[in-house]
Amino acid sequence: MNDAEIARVSTRLEHTNELLRRMLAEVARTPSTHAIFVDAGYVYAAAGLLVAGTEDRRSFDLDAGGLIEALIDTARTIFADSRLLRVYWYDGARRRIHTPEQQSIAELPDVKVRLGNLNANNQQKGVDSLIRSDLESLARHRAISDAALIGGDEDLVPAVEAAQGYGARVHLWGIEAAEGSNQAEPLLWEVDSRRTFDLDFCRPYITRRPVTTYENEGAPPPSRDEVRFIGARIAATWMGERGRDTMADLLPGHPLLPGPVDQDLLIDAERLLQRSLRGHAVLRRALRDGFWQHLQSQY
């Protein structure tokens, strides 16, 4: 290699080194980015049980806006040199149609609501896959360097592995268990760090709803035929709201209703009757009979 060729190679190397210096300087000026991924089903169940003593959403109110703000503040402290991309709020809804509560959460700044479906047993379906898809996509495109994941299901392990495979760090945040543990051990083993929010942290955001009372409790109880008619009326309403396929999923369980569905039926019946059916075993059987009679007549 002659002197001229050596000079050309040296010039190209210097140019390459200059480009690398500029790139490293740009990376140094670019802040790290974090995102918060919230499994709302886990939050409602764990925080409700811890503060209100129940996992039933209908028994308490959650100040989601206040809780999200507190989570953002926590992340700001932990990831001091990082900026927030956004908060992802994962929940279930029938036909993936936002409830009024979910709509109000979606309107919060820096929050994106992602909805899975609810089956006939009021169980979320598709939420874990949404979390995995978002975590993996953001990590793959280097949109985040850190992910704070609030959940407890073992099905989230693949989401954690996928994000870590692209270099993101995943930090598992949980809510203090009222007893035992509310996060799967394989999930605890997989993450990069863990943090637990205690009762004092959660208490300001959970408010127990008052027990419903009815003005006509002193009146004679409704007849079995009246209650049976109410059961059929609710079945017809649910078929329109929840869909025929969802309601058909209940049929193999006859004559038993899943616990959450049976509770929904009772609450709707008490609202229509304007009186409590608690303690009236015969009337509650009549309610279920009317519900099943209408449901079976449609298939």
N, C-alpha and C positions, 0 to 999 in steps of 0.2 A: 504494500500500500504506500503510495507516494504521499508527499507532504500535502498536496491539494486535496486528496481523498480524505486524509486524516483531518484536515481542517473542516471539510464538509460534514464528516461524521460528528466532529466536536460541536459544530454549530447546531446540528440536529439534536444532539443530546442536551445541549444548553436550552434549546427551545422546548424540548420535552420536559426538562426539569422546571422550567418557568411555568408551563401549563399545570404541572403537578402542584407547584407552590400556590398558584392561584386557586386551584380546586380545593386544596386543604384549607386555605384562608377562607374560602366561601363556606365550606362545611363548618369551620369554627364559628363563623358568624351566624349560621343557621341554628335556631334554638331546637332543642329536642321537643318532641310532641307526644302528648299522652291522650288517651281516651278512657272513658269510664263506661263499662258495660254492665247493665243492671238487669238481672232476671227478676222482674217484678213479682212473679209468683212466689219466688223464694223470700223476697222482702216482706210481702204481705203475710205469708205464713209464719216466718221466723219472728218478725217484729210484733205481729199481732199476738202470737203465743207468749212472747216475752213480756209485753206491756199489758195487754188486755186479757190474757189467759185463753185466747181462742184463735184458731186459724181462719175462722169464718169471716170473710171480708164484710159481710152484711152486718156484723156486730160492732164494727169500729170504723172510724174515718182515718185515712192516712193523708197527712199534709205532704203530698209528693213534692210540691214546689220547695217547701222548707227543707225537706230531706235532701233533695238534689243539690240545693245550694250548700248544705253542710258537706256533702260528698265532694263537691267542687273545691270548697275551702280546704278540706283534708288533703285532696290531691295537690293543691297548690303548695301546701306545706311540705309534703313528701317529695314532690317533683319540683323543687324550687327553681331549677334552671330550665324548666320545660313549659311549653304553652299547651293549653287545652284545645284539642280538636273539637270534641263535642261529647255529650253524654248520650249513650244509646239506651233506650228504655224498652225492654222486651216484655210483652204481655200477650195474653190470649183474648180473643173476642170471637163471638159467633159470626161466621162468614167473613171474618177479618174486618168487620165494620166497627169503627171507633165508638166506644161508649162516650157519653158526655165527659166523664172523668178523664178518659184517655185523650180526648180531644183537647181538654184544658192543659194536660201535660205536654201535648205536642206543640202547643202554642208558646211554651216557655222558651226563652233564648238558650241557644247552644244545646238543645235537646232534640233528639230524633226518636220518635216512637216507631217501633217495629212490631207488627202483630202476627202471632201464630193463630191457630184456630182453637176453638173449644169443642170438645166432643160432648156426647150426651151425659157424661159423668162430670162435666165441668172441669175436665183435665186439659191442660195446655198440650197442644200438638204442634210441632214444627218450630218451637222457640229455640231449642238447642241447635238446630241446623242453621237458623238465622244468625245466632251468635257465632257459630263456627265460620259461616260464610263471611261475615263482617270482619272478624278477627283475622282470618287468613288473608283476605283481600287487602286490608289496611297494612298488615305486616309485609305482605309481598311487594306492595308498592312503596314501601318505606314511608308510609304516611304517619306511622306512629313508632316510637321507640319503646314506650311502656304502655301496658294495658292494665287497668284496675278492673278486675272481674268480681262482681258481687253475685254469688250463687253458691249452690252446694251439690248439684246433681253430678253423679259420676259420668253422665253422658257428655259433660263439658270437657272431659279429658282430651278428646281429639281436637277440640278447638284450641286448647292450650298448646298441645303438641304442634299443631299447624302453625300457630303464630311464632312459637319459639324456633321452629325450623327456618324461619325467615329472619331470625335475629332479634325479634322483639322480646322484651321481658314481660312476664305476666305475673301480676300481683293479686293474690286471692284475698278479697275482703269478705268478711262474714259477720253475722249477727249472733251475739251470745245466745247459746241454746238454753232454753228454759230448763231442760234436763238432757243429759246425754250429749249427743253431737248432731248437728243439722247439716254437716258437710261430709261428703263421701271421702274416705281415706285415700283412695287412688287420686282424687283431685288434689288433696292436701299434699301428697307426695310429689306431684308433678310441677307445681307452680314454683316461682322464684322467691316469693316472700308471702307472708300471711299477716293479716291484721283483723282484729275482732272488735266490733262496736258493742259496747255494753248497754245496760239498761238506762243509765243516765243519758247516754247519747241518743237512744231511740225514743225515750219517753215523750219529749216535746212534740213528736210528729204523729203520735197515735192518740186518738180520743175515742173512748168507749161510747157507743151510742146508747141512749136510754132505752129501757125495755118498753115496748109498745103496750099501751093500755087502751081499752075500748070502752066507750061510754055505755054500751048496752050489756055489760057483763052480767048484770042482775036479771036480765030477761031470760025466758026459757030458752034452752039450747035449740038450734035448728034441727029439723027432722033429718033422718037418714037420707030420704029422697032428695031433700034440698041440697045436702052436702054432696050426694052422688052427682047431682046435676052440675054443681060447681066443679067437681073433679073433671067431668066431661068437657065443660067449658074451658078449663085451663088447658086440657090436652089439645083442644082445637086451636086455641090461641098460640100455644107453643109450636104447633105444627106449622103455622104461618110464620112465626118468628124464627124458629130454629131450623126449619127445613124438614122435609119428609125423611131424607136419608138419616139425619141425626136422630129423629124420633124412632125410626125403624131399628136403630142400634139397641134400643131398650128392650125390644120384643123377646130376644132369647132369655132374658133374665126373669120373665114373668113367673110367678106373681110378685117377685121382689123388685124394688126400685133401688138403684145405687143411693147411698146415703146423701150425697149432695143434691141429687135430683128430688129425693123424698123431702128434703128440707125446703127446697125451692117450692115444691108443690104445697107444703104446709103454709109457708109464708104468703104465697099468692092467694090461697084459700082464705086465710085469716083476714087478709086485706079486703077481699071481696065480701066476706061475711060480716066484717067489722066486729069480730069477736075471736077470742082465743079458742083453739081446739086442743090445747095442751091438757093432758089428763083425761081426754075423751077418746078412749081407745076405739070404741064402737064407731064413732063418727070419723075417726081417721081411717079406719078400714073402709068405711063407705066412700070416703074421698078417693082412696086408691082404687076402689072398685069402679067408680065412675070414670076415673082417668084411664084405667086399662080397658074398660068397655068401649070407650070412644076410640082409643088407639087401635085396638084390634079390629074394629069395624072398618078401619081405613086401609087395611092391608089384606 
